[in-house]
Amino acid sequence: MRIFNLTKVKKSIELPTLEENIVFNPLLNDQTAQMAKFFYKIIPFVAIFSAVFYLFRTSDYYTAKILSASLGGAATLYGTIGSMYGLIAAFVINRQWEQWNNLEDAVKSEVDALERFWLWFSNFPKETRDRVQMRVKRYLELMINEGLQLSADGIRSQAIEDALNSLHKTVYHMFKEDQSLMSPSFGLFADILKCRSDRLRYSSHKVPRVLVGTLVFGVFLMVGLSFFVVIKNIFFDYIFTIGIGTLAYMIYLVVGDLNNPLRPGDWHITTRDYKDLLKRIEAAETIQHMESK
C-alpha cells in the first residue's frame, strides 16, 4: 500500500471554487418547452368541455328547467364551494412546492458534493486520481440511467449502493496507512451521503391519497356546478364556465406534477446536473490524457 507524503500532496492540491466550474444551462428553453407542453395538455380538456357546454346549453332541458328555474342563490353557494376548494388547493400547492424546492436543492447539493470530492482528488498522483475518478463516474452514470427513476418509486438501487460502498472502500484503503488525509477525504464523502439522504427523503414525500381524492372530487364539483350558475347570454356564460373549469383542471395538473417531481410530466426534476458533471469529468480526463503524452 502506497504511503503519501502529506507535505507534497497538500502543496499539489488546490481546490478550485465552484464558481470556476459553473456551466450555464439553457434553462430558459427548457422552461418554455415545459410551459408549451403544459398548455398543450389543456387543449383537449377545453375542446371536450366546450362540446359538452354547447350540447348542454342548447338543449331543451336547459331552456325549460334551468333558465326558467329560480336559482338566485346558486351563485352564492357556488362561490362558497369555490372558496373551500381554493383553500384546499392552495394549502396542497404551497406544501408540495416547498417539497419540490427542497428536493431540487438536495439534487444540486449532491452534485456539488460529488464535484468537490472529485476536485479534491484531481491533483493526487495519477493512480489514485484515476481510481477515484472512475468510481465517481460510475455513480453518476447510474444516477443518470436509473437513480432518479427508482427514487420516484421509493426504491433504493442496489447498483448505486454498491457504487457508494466501492468508493468508500477505495478511499479507506488509500489512506489507512496515512491518516493525515483520511479525515478531509471522508469529510467530503460524508457530504455526498448527507445530500443523497436528503434527496431520498424529500423524494418520498407524497400528498395523502385522501387529499388527492378530495382535489379530484373538487375539480368535478367545480366544473359540474358551473353549468347551473345561470347567465342568460350564452357567450358570457361560456366564458365564465370555461374559465372556472380550465382553472380547476390546471390546479389538478399542477398538484399532480408537484406530487411526482421525479416522474416525467409537464415539468419535473431531471438528471441534467449529473450529466453536466459527468461531461466535465470526461473533459478533464481528455485534457489529462493529452498532457500525459
SVG drawing of the C-alpha trace seen along z (x, -y; Angstrom):
<svg xmlns="http://www.w3.org/2000/svg" viewBox="-89 -38 95 42">
<polyline fill="none" stroke="black" stroke-width="0.4" points="0.0,0.0 1.4,-3.3 2.0,-5.9 1.5,-9.5 3.8,-12.4 1.4,-14.9 3.5,-18.0 4.0,-17.2 0.3,-16.3 -1.0,-19.4 1.2,-21.6 0.0,-20.0 -3.7,-20.1 -5.6,-23.3 -9.4,-23.0 -11.0,-25.3 -14.0,-27.3 -17.4,-26.2 -17.8,-29.5 -14.9,-28.4 -16.7,-25.3 -20.2,-26.7 -21.6,-25.6 -24.6,-27.6 -27.6,-25.5 -30.3,-26.6 -32.9,-26.7 -35.0,-29.3 -35.5,-26.9 -36.4,-24.1 -38.9,-26.2 -40.5,-27.4 -40.9,-23.8 -42.4,-22.7 -44.9,-25.5 -45.8,-24.7 -46.3,-21.0 -48.5,-22.1 -50.8,-24.2 -51.0,-21.5 -52.4,-19.2 -55.1,-21.8 -56.3,-22.0 -58.1,-18.6 -59.8,-19.5 -61.0,-22.8 -62.2,-21.1 -64.2,-18.4 -65.5,-20.9 -66.7,-23.3 -68.5,-20.5 -70.3,-19.4 -71.1,-23.0 -72.7,-23.6 -74.7,-20.4 -76.0,-21.1 -76.5,-24.8 -78.5,-24.5 -80.6,-21.5 -84.3,-21.8 -83.8,-20.6 -81.6,-23.6 -84.0,-26.0 -87.0,-24.5 -85.6,-23.6 -82.6,-25.7 -83.2,-29.1 -86.8,-29.1 -86.0,-28.0 -85.3,-30.3 -81.6,-29.7 -80.9,-33.1 -78.8,-31.7 -76.8,-29.3 -74.0,-31.8 -73.5,-32.4 -73.4,-28.7 -71.1,-28.1 -68.8,-30.9 -68.7,-29.2 -67.7,-25.8 -65.1,-27.5 -63.6,-29.2 -63.3,-25.9 -61.7,-24.2 -59.3,-27.1 -58.2,-26.9 -57.5,-23.2 -55.7,-23.6 -53.6,-26.5 -52.5,-24.5 -51.5,-21.5 -49.7,-23.5 -47.8,-25.5 -46.7,-22.4 -45.7,-20.5 -43.9,-23.4 -41.8,-23.6 -41.0,-19.9 -40.2,-20.4 -37.7,-23.2 -36.1,-21.0 -35.7,-18.1 -34.2,-20.3 -31.8,-21.8 -30.8,-18.3 -30.1,-17.1 -27.9,-20.2 -26.2,-19.8 -25.4,-16.1 -23.9,-17.1 -21.9,-19.9 -20.6,-17.4 -19.6,-14.9 -17.8,-17.7 -15.9,-18.8 -14.9,-15.2 -13.7,-14.8 -11.7,-18.1 -10.1,-17.1 -8.6,-14.1 -7.9,-15.6 -4.3,-16.6 -3.4,-13.5 -1.0,-11.0 -2.4,-9.6 -3.1,-6.1 -5.1,-7.5 -6.9,-10.1 -7.9,-7.6 -9.3,-5.1 -11.5,-7.7 -12.5,-9.4 -13.6,-6.0 -15.9,-5.3 -17.3,-8.9 -18.1,-8.4 -19.8,-5.1 -22.0,-6.7 -23.0,-9.5 -23.8,-7.1 -26.0,-5.0 -27.8,-8.2 -28.4,-9.3 -29.7,-5.9 -31.8,-4.7 -31.2,-6.7 -34.0,-9.3 -36.5,-6.9 -36.1,-4.4 -36.2,-7.2 -39.6,-8.2 -40.9,-4.8 -39.3,-4.8 -36.7,-2.1 -33.1,-2.1 -30.9,-1.0 -28.6,1.9 -26.2,0.9 -25.9,-2.6 -25.4,-1.3 -22.6,0.9 -21.0,-2.0 -21.0,-4.1 -19.6,-1.2 -16.9,-0.7 -16.0,-4.4 -15.9,-4.3 -13.6,-1.2 -11.3,-2.8 -10.7,-5.9 -10.3,-3.9 -7.7,-1.6 -5.8,-4.5 -5.3,-6.3 -5.5,-3.6 -1.7,-3.8 -1.6,-7.6 -4.3,-9.0 -3.5,-12.7 -5.5,-12.8 -8.3,-10.4 -10.2,-13.0 -10.7,-15.6 -11.4,-12.9 -14.1,-11.2 -15.5,-14.6 -16.1,-15.2 -17.5,-11.7 -19.9,-12.3 -21.2,-15.4 -22.2,-13.2 -24.0,-10.7 -25.9,-13.5 -27.1,-15.1 -28.1,-11.8 -30.0,-11.0 -31.8,-14.4 -32.7,-13.6 -34.2,-10.2 -36.1,-11.7 -37.7,-14.5 -38.5,-12.3 -40.6,-10.0 -42.9,-12.8 -46.3,-12.5 -49.8,-14.0 -52.1,-11.6 -54.4,-9.7 -57.5,-11.0 -56.3,-14.6 -55.7,-13.8 -59.2,-12.3 -60.6,-15.4 -58.9,-17.6 -60.2,-15.4 -63.7,-15.5 -63.4,-19.2 -62.4,-19.6 -65.6,-17.6 -67.7,-19.6 -66.4,-23.0 -66.8,-22.1 -70.2,-20.4 -71.8,-23.0 -70.6,-25.8 -73.3,-24.8 -76.0,-25.7 -74.9,-29.2 -77.4,-30.9 -76.2,-33.6 -78.7,-34.2 -76.2,-35.5 -74.6,-32.3 -71.3,-33.9 -70.7,-35.3 -72.0,-32.0 -69.4,-30.2 -66.5,-32.5 -67.5,-32.2 -67.8,-28.4 -64.8,-27.6 -62.7,-29.9 -63.7,-28.1 -63.4,-24.7 -59.9,-25.3 -58.6,-26.9 -59.8,-23.9 -58.2,-21.5 -54.9,-23.4 -54.7,-23.2 -55.2,-19.5 -52.3,-19.2 -50.0,-21.4 -50.7,-19.3 -50.1,-16.1 -46.7,-17.2 -45.6,-18.6 -46.6,-15.4 -44.4,-13.4 -41.3,-15.6 -39.1,-12.8 -41.5,-11.3 -41.8,-12.8 -44.6,-15.2 -45.3,-18.8 -42.2,-19.6 -40.1,-17.5 -36.6,-17.3 -34.2,-15.9 -30.7,-14.4 -29.2,-17.4 -26.9,-18.3 -25.5,-14.8 -24.9,-14.8 -23.2,-18.2 -20.8,-17.0 -20.1,-13.8 -19.2,-15.8 -16.8,-18.0 -15.1,-14.9 -14.8,-13.4 -13.4,-16.6 -10.8,-16.8 -9.9,-13.2 -9.3,-14.1 -7.1,-17.0 -5.1,-14.9 -4.6,-12.2 -3.3,-14.7 -1.0,-16.3 0.5,-12.9 1.6,-12.2"/>
</svg>
